[in-house]
Amino acid sequence: MFKKFLVNFNIMVYNPDNRRSKKEQPLGDVIEKLMKAYQLDDKMKEFDLNDAWPELMGKAVAHRTKNIKIKNKTLHLQIDSAVMREELHSGKRVIIERVNQFMKKEVITDVWFS
């Protein structure tokens, strides 16, 4: 019975008449749709931002940044220095502009520090 299912499954998968859509799509578009469907697009943006953070903000800020999260268009930064936190707080607009410019679209509209 199980072997019969596998044979039928293989036929169903490779049978071109059983396709759901005959329209071809670029692989990048398909991956983007999957990421949005499983709500992973924000997480990937966080990974990209973590990698680029030293380049965007400098080594000193990157060294003091312990955690970066994006939630509801708000960038949450955990900074381990109160002095650095206050300096960055006064330059929130610059951080927002740099991050959005790096992402090539508006990803964040606010920054919260902890």
N, CA, C and O atoms as a DFTB+ gen file, in Angstrom:
456 C
 N C O
     1  1       0.823      -1.190       0.000
     2  2       0.000       0.000       0.000
     3  2       0.867       1.253       0.000
     4  3       0.627       2.167      -0.790
     5  1       1.884       1.313       0.884
     6  2       2.743       2.488       0.975
     7  2       3.520       2.694      -0.319
     8  3       3.679       3.826      -0.774
     9  1       4.005       1.603      -0.913
    10  2       4.746       1.709      -2.165
    11  2       3.833       2.237      -3.279
    12  3       4.259       3.041      -4.108
    13  1       2.588       1.785      -3.292
    14  2       1.635       2.260      -4.283
    15  2       1.408       3.765      -4.122
    16  3       1.288       4.481      -5.116
    17  1       1.347       4.246      -2.887
    18  2       1.189       5.678      -2.630
    19  2       2.379       6.449      -3.186
    20  3       2.199       7.501      -3.800
    21  1       3.586       5.944      -2.980
    22  2       4.769       6.636      -3.485
    23  2       4.766       6.705      -5.014
    24  3       5.143       7.723      -5.595
    25  1       4.349       5.639      -5.648
    26  2       4.282       5.645      -7.106
    27  2       3.276       6.682      -7.567
    28  3       3.566       7.475      -8.462
    29  1       2.112       6.682      -6.971
    30  2       1.099       7.675      -7.326
    31  2       1.570       9.085      -7.019
    32  3       1.311      10.010      -7.790
    33  1       2.260       9.256      -5.901
    34  2       2.775      10.571      -5.522
    35  2       3.771      11.061      -6.557
    36  3       3.706      12.216      -6.979
    37  1       4.689      10.204      -6.970
    38  2       5.674      10.594      -7.973
    39  2       5.005      10.946      -9.293
    40  3       5.403      11.904      -9.956
    41  1       4.011      10.193      -9.671
    42  2       3.299      10.494     -10.907
    43  2       2.595      11.837     -10.784
    44  3       2.617      12.650     -11.709
    45  1       1.969      12.060      -9.631
    46  2       1.247      13.305      -9.437
    47  2       2.207      14.504      -9.443
    48  3       1.880      15.547     -10.010
    49  1       3.359      14.374      -8.836
    50  2       4.304      15.484      -8.762
    51  2       4.889      15.798     -10.123
    52  3       5.004      16.968     -10.489
    53  1       5.256      14.791     -10.872
    54  2       5.948      15.020     -12.137
    55  2       5.017      15.113     -13.335
    56  3       5.477      15.330     -14.457
    57  1       3.743      14.957     -13.122
    58  2       2.781      15.050     -14.203
    59  2       2.513      16.524     -14.499
    60  3       1.943      17.216     -13.656
    61  1       2.909      17.024     -15.674
    62  2       2.731      18.445     -15.959
    63  2       1.271      18.872     -16.077
    64  3       0.979      20.066     -16.016
    65  1       0.349      17.927     -16.243
    66  2      -1.064      18.289     -16.350
    67  2      -1.674      18.647     -14.997
    68  3      -2.752      19.240     -14.950
    69  1      -1.003      18.297     -13.889
    70  2      -1.538      18.555     -12.554
    71  2      -1.003      19.844     -11.937
    72  3      -1.178      20.056     -10.737
    73  1      -0.376      20.688     -12.694
    74  2       0.161      21.939     -12.145
    75  2      -0.966      22.855     -11.717
    76  3      -2.038      22.877     -12.321
    77  1      -0.708      23.596     -10.681
    78  2      -1.709      24.553     -10.204
    79  2      -1.699      25.811     -11.054
    80  3      -2.741      26.421     -11.293
    81  1      -0.528      26.189     -11.503
    82  2      -0.416      27.405     -12.302
    83  2       0.555      27.145     -13.437
    84  3       1.640      26.605     -13.219
    85  1       0.179      27.519     -14.623
    86  2       1.052      27.322     -15.775
    87  2       1.936      28.544     -15.998
    88  3       2.808      28.532     -16.866
    89  1       1.713      29.599     -15.216
    90  2       2.487      30.817     -15.346
    91  2       3.824      30.656     -14.627
    92  3       3.854      30.294     -13.451
    93  1       4.907      30.918     -15.310
    94  2       6.223      30.849     -14.687
    95  2       6.479      32.124     -13.911
    96  3       6.052      33.210     -14.304
    97  1       7.194      31.972     -12.788
    98  2       7.534      33.113     -11.949
    99  2       9.015      33.057     -11.620
   100  3       9.577      31.973     -11.463
   101  1       9.652      34.219     -11.514
   102  2      11.062      34.224     -11.106
   103  2      11.215      33.645      -9.705
   104  3      10.353      33.832      -8.846
   105  1      12.307      32.949      -9.489
   106  2      12.544      32.285      -8.208
   107  2      12.559      33.297      -7.058
   108  3      12.068      33.001      -5.968
   109  1      13.115      34.477      -7.291
   110  2      13.156      35.507      -6.253
   111  2      11.769      35.912      -5.794
   112  3      11.547      36.126      -4.603
   113  1      10.822      36.020      -6.736
   114  2       9.450      36.373      -6.381
   115  2       8.788      35.278      -5.562
   116  3       8.062      35.558      -4.608
   117  1       9.040      34.038      -5.934
   118  2       8.455      32.905      -5.213
   119  2       8.993      32.857      -3.783
   120  3       8.236      32.649      -2.836
   121  1      10.296      33.049      -3.635
   122  2      10.897      33.029      -2.295
   123  2      10.357      34.182      -1.455
   124  3      10.075      34.008      -0.270
   125  1      10.212      35.352      -2.060
   126  2       9.675      36.512      -1.337
   127  2       8.249      36.244      -0.855
   128  3       7.901      36.604       0.269
   129  1       7.427      35.620      -1.689
   130  2       6.055      35.289      -1.293
   131  2       6.038      34.289      -0.142
   132  3       5.234      34.408       0.783
   133  1       6.931      33.305      -0.205
   134  2       7.018      32.327       0.880
   135  2       7.451      32.991       2.184
   136  3       6.913      32.694       3.251
   137  1       8.424      33.887       2.090
   138  2       8.913      34.579       3.282
   139  2       7.784      35.390       3.929
   140  3       7.646      35.400       5.153
   141  1       6.983      36.064       3.108
   142  2       5.870      36.849       3.645
   143  2       4.793      35.929       4.213
   144  3       4.214      36.223       5.258
   145  1       4.524      34.823       3.534
   146  2       3.485      33.900       3.986
   147  2       3.827      33.309       5.353
   148  3       2.944      33.125       6.191
   149  1       5.101      33.012       5.576
   150  2       5.530      32.440       6.845
   151  2       6.062      33.498       7.804
   152  3       6.635      33.165       8.841
   153  1       5.876      34.769       7.463
   154  2       6.268      35.909       8.289
   155  2       7.751      35.870       8.659
   156  3       8.129      36.149       9.797
   157  1       8.569      35.524       7.690
   158  2      10.012      35.472       7.899
   159  2      10.739      36.656       7.280
   160  3      11.950      36.791       7.453
   161  1      10.027      37.514       6.564
   162  2      10.695      38.619       5.889
   163  2      11.298      39.605       6.885
   164  3      12.386      40.128       6.645
   165  1      10.614      39.867       7.994
   166  2      11.173      40.762       9.011
   167  2      12.416      40.155       9.656
   168  3      13.375      40.865       9.961
   169  1      12.395      38.864       9.858
   170  2      13.552      38.201      10.464
   171  2      14.760      38.278       9.536
   172  3      15.883      38.479       9.999
   173  1      14.546      38.124       8.254
   174  2      15.652      38.233       7.298
   175  2      16.191      39.660       7.264
   176  3      17.397      39.863       7.121
   177  1      15.312      40.647       7.393
   178  2      15.755      42.036       7.454
   179  2      16.627      42.262       8.679
   180  3      17.621      42.984       8.613
   181  1      16.254      41.644       9.801
   182  2      17.067      41.741      11.016
   183  2      18.456      41.153      10.788
   184  3      19.454      41.740      11.208
   185  1      18.528      40.004      10.131
   186  2      19.828      39.389       9.854
   187  2      20.686      40.298       8.972
   188  3      21.875      40.483       9.230
   189  1      20.077      40.857       7.938
   190  2      20.804      41.768       7.059
   191  2      21.297      42.993       7.826
   192  3      22.432      43.434       7.647
   193  1      20.435      43.532       8.678
   194  2      20.800      44.711       9.456
   195  2      21.907      44.396      10.461
   196  3      22.817      45.202      10.657
   197  1      21.831      43.230      11.094
   198  2      22.897      42.829      12.022
   199  2      24.238      42.756      11.318
   200  3      25.254      43.191      11.860
   201  1      24.244      42.209      10.118
   202  2      25.496      42.096       9.368
   203  2      26.054      43.457       8.973
   204  3      27.269      43.652       8.968
   205  1      25.179      44.392       8.643
   206  2      25.612      45.701       8.157
   207  2      25.748      46.736       9.274
   208  3      26.214      47.845       9.012
   209  1      25.361      46.416      10.499
   210  2      25.338      47.384      11.576
   211  2      26.698      48.074      11.807
   212  3      26.726      49.298      11.939
   213  1      27.817      47.347      11.862
   214  2      29.101      48.040      12.051
   215  2      29.413      49.028      10.923
   216  3      29.983      50.091      11.168
   217  1      29.046      48.684       9.713
   218  2      29.281      49.573       8.574
   219  2      28.368      50.795       8.632
   220  3      28.790      51.903       8.301
   221  1      27.126      50.598       9.050
   222  2      26.158      51.697       9.100
   223  2      26.433      52.672      10.240
   224  3      26.334      53.886      10.061
   225  1      26.775      52.145      11.403
   226  2      26.873      52.988      12.593
   227  2      28.286      53.137      13.149
   228  3      28.509      53.954      14.041
   229  1      29.220      52.382      12.651
   230  2      30.590      52.468      13.150
   231  2      30.885      51.379      14.166
   232  3      29.980      50.785      14.753
   233  1      32.179      51.133      14.359
   234  2      32.604      50.041      15.243
   235  2      32.259      50.292      16.702
   236  3      31.907      49.358      17.422
   237  1      32.356      51.538      17.146
   238  2      32.085      51.837      18.560
   239  2      30.633      51.548      18.910
   240  3      30.354      50.924      19.933
   241  1      29.713      51.995      18.074
   242  2      28.291      51.750      18.323
   243  2      27.994      50.262      18.189
   244  3      27.252      49.704      18.997
   245  1      28.561      49.624      17.188
   246  2      28.328      48.191      16.977
   247  2      28.825      47.369      18.165
   248  3      28.206      46.377      18.549
   249  1      29.946      47.793      18.740
   250  2      30.503      47.071      19.888
   251  2      29.588      47.179      21.104
   252  3      29.499      46.234      21.887
   253  1      28.912      48.301      21.275
   254  2      28.022      48.521      22.415
   255  2      26.602      48.007      22.181
   256  3      25.811      47.935      23.122
   257  1      26.273      47.650      20.948
   258  2      24.935      47.145      20.628
   259  2      24.891      45.649      20.909
   260  3      25.668      44.880      20.344
   261  1      23.991      45.248      21.772
   262  2      23.889      43.841      22.168
   263  2      22.765      43.097      21.462
   264  3      22.833      41.878      21.309
   265  1      21.730      43.815      21.031
   266  2      20.602      43.147      20.392
   267  2      19.916      44.122      19.443
   268  3      19.744      45.298      19.762
   269  1      19.526      43.620      18.273
   270  2      18.816      44.411      17.276
   271  2      17.575      43.635      16.863
   272  3      17.663      42.474      16.464
   273  1      16.414      44.287      16.962
   274  2      15.155      43.667      16.525
   275  2      14.329      44.692      15.775
   276  3      14.391      45.887      16.064
   277  1      13.555      44.217      14.810
   278  2      12.596      45.058      14.105
   279  2      11.211      44.474      14.375
   280  3      10.944      43.305      14.098
   281  1      10.340      45.320      14.922
   282  2       8.978      44.864      15.203
   283  2       8.026      46.025      14.949
   284  3       8.180      47.101      15.526
   285  1       7.055      45.803      14.093
   286  2       6.047      46.816      13.758
   287  2       6.685      48.135      13.320
   288  3       6.316      49.207      13.798
   289  1       7.631      48.038      12.418
   290  2       8.346      49.196      11.866
   291  2       9.095      50.003      12.920
   292  3       9.360      51.189      12.726
   293  1       9.434      49.359      14.035
   294  2      10.221      50.002      15.082
   295  2      11.494      49.203      15.286
   296  3      11.458      47.985      15.457
   297  1      12.611      49.900      15.265
   298  2      13.913      49.275      15.506
   299  2      14.173      49.305      17.007
   300  3      14.218      50.376      17.612
   301  1      14.343      48.136      17.605
   302  2      14.622      48.015      19.033
   303  2      16.104      47.706      19.192
   304  3      16.594      46.685      18.708
   305  1      16.803      48.593      19.870
   306  2      18.241      48.432      20.081
   307  2      18.530      48.275      21.564
   308  3      18.056      49.062      22.383
   309  1      19.303      47.267      21.902
   310  2      19.755      47.096      23.280
   311  2      21.206      47.559      23.319
   312  3      22.091      46.921      22.749
   313  1      21.434      48.679      24.003
   314  2      22.758      49.287      24.097
   315  2      23.231      49.136      25.538
   316  3      22.471      49.411      26.467
   317  1      24.488      48.698      25.738
   318  2      24.971      48.448      27.095
   319  2      25.653      49.653      27.742
   320  3      26.224      49.525      28.825
   321  1      25.605      50.806      27.103
   322  2      26.199      52.015      27.659
   323  2      25.146      53.121      27.706
   324  3      24.556      53.475      26.685
   325  1      24.918      53.665      28.910
   326  2      23.922      54.725      29.061
   327  2      24.327      55.972      28.282
   328  3      23.477      56.641      27.696
   329  1      25.615      56.284      28.274
   330  2      26.097      57.453      27.543
   331  2      25.859      57.280      26.045
   332  3      25.371      58.194      25.381
   333  1      26.199      56.120      25.520
   334  2      25.994      55.840      24.097
   335  2      24.510      55.862      23.756
   336  3      24.115      56.351      22.698
   337  1      23.697      55.334      24.653
   338  2      22.248      55.312      24.447
   339  2      21.704      56.738      24.321
   340  3      20.886      57.011      23.442
   341  1      22.146      57.635      25.178
   342  2      21.695      59.030      25.130
   343  2      22.156      59.718      23.848
   344  3      21.396      60.472      23.240
   345  1      23.388      59.464      23.437
   346  2      23.894      60.061      22.195
   347  2      23.100      59.565      20.986
   348  3      22.747      60.350      20.107
   349  1      22.825      58.278      20.948
   350  2      22.060      57.714      19.835
   351  2      20.618      58.201      19.855
   352  3      20.006      58.389      18.804
   353  1      20.081      58.403      21.046
   354  2      18.702      58.888      21.152
   355  2      18.556      60.259      20.488
   356  3      17.534      60.545      19.864
   357  1      19.561      61.088      20.624
   358  2      19.485      62.414      20.008
   359  2      19.656      62.341      18.485
   360  3      19.318      63.295      17.783
   361  1      20.173      61.231      17.971
   362  2      20.347      61.069      16.532
   363  2      19.443      60.006      15.920
   364  3      19.828      59.332      14.965
   365  1      18.233      59.857      16.474
   366  2      17.297      58.834      15.983
   367  2      16.994      58.995      14.499
   368  3      16.927      58.009      13.765
   369  1      16.811      60.226      14.061
   370  2      16.457      60.488      12.664
   371  2      17.552      59.972      11.732
   372  3      17.253      59.423      10.671
   373  1      18.804      60.142      12.115
   374  2      19.928      59.673      11.295
   375  2      19.925      58.145      11.206
   376  3      20.173      57.578      10.143
   377  1      19.646      57.496      12.317
   378  2      19.601      56.024      12.329
   379  2      18.491      55.533      11.407
   380  3      18.696      54.615      10.614
   381  1      17.327      56.142      11.513
   382  2      16.186      55.739      10.674
   383  2      16.532      55.914       9.200
   384  3      16.258      55.027       8.392
   385  1      17.133      57.048       8.842
   386  2      17.489      57.308       7.446
   387  2      18.520      56.311       6.933
   388  3      18.391      55.799       5.821
   389  1      19.546      56.032       7.741
   390  2      20.593      55.083       7.308
   391  2      20.041      53.678       7.118
   392  3      20.359      53.008       6.136
   393  1      19.218      53.236       8.054
   394  2      18.662      51.880       7.958
   395  2      17.749      51.763       6.743
   396  3      17.849      50.800       5.982
   397  1      16.867      52.730       6.559
   398  2      15.952      52.687       5.415
   399  2      16.694      52.804       4.096
   400  3      16.320      52.162       3.114
   401  1      17.737      53.612       4.064
   402  2      18.538      53.733       2.845
   403  2      19.253      52.411       2.549
   404  3      19.338      51.995       1.393
   405  1      19.759      51.759       3.581
   406  2      20.429      50.468       3.398
   407  2      19.450      49.412       2.888
   408  3      19.799      48.605       2.026
   409  1      18.219      49.414       3.420
   410  2      17.216      48.425       3.028
   411  2      16.529      48.778       1.706
   412  3      15.799      47.961       1.146
   413  1      16.763      49.995       1.212
   414  2      16.194      50.480      -0.051
   415  2      14.677      50.609      -0.019
   416  3      14.033      50.627      -1.069
   417  1      14.105      50.698       1.172
   418  2      12.682      50.988       1.345
   419  2      12.459      51.333       2.812
   420  3      13.337      51.127       3.649
   421  1      11.278      51.858       3.112
   422  2      10.994      52.227       4.494
   423  2      10.679      50.982       5.311
   424  3       9.602      50.395       5.199
   425  1      11.639      50.599       6.128
   426  2      11.498      49.416       6.966
   427  2      11.170      49.825       8.397
   428  3      10.417      49.139       9.089
   429  1      11.739      50.952       8.839
   430  2      11.490      51.424      10.200
   431  2      11.039      52.881      10.175
   432  3      11.400      53.651       9.286
   433  1      10.243      53.231      11.177
   434  2       9.797      54.618      11.330
   435  2      10.157      55.182      12.700
   436  3      10.015      56.382      12.936
   437  1      10.627      54.314      13.610
   438  2      10.972      54.759      14.956
   439  2      12.084      53.872      15.501
   440  3      12.315      52.769      15.006
   441  1      12.768      54.370      16.526
   442  2      13.841      53.614      17.200
   443  2      13.587      53.671      18.695
   444  3      13.331      54.740      19.251
   445  1      13.660      52.520      19.342
   446  2      13.547      52.431      20.796
   447  2      14.854      51.886      21.340
   448  3      15.453      50.981      20.759
   449  1      15.289      52.440      22.451
   450  2      16.544      52.024      23.082
   451  2      16.255      51.370      24.438
   452  3      15.349      51.775      25.167
   453  1      17.034      50.378      24.740
   454  2      16.953      49.758      26.090
   455  2      18.335      49.385      26.544
   456  3      18.502      48.853      27.642
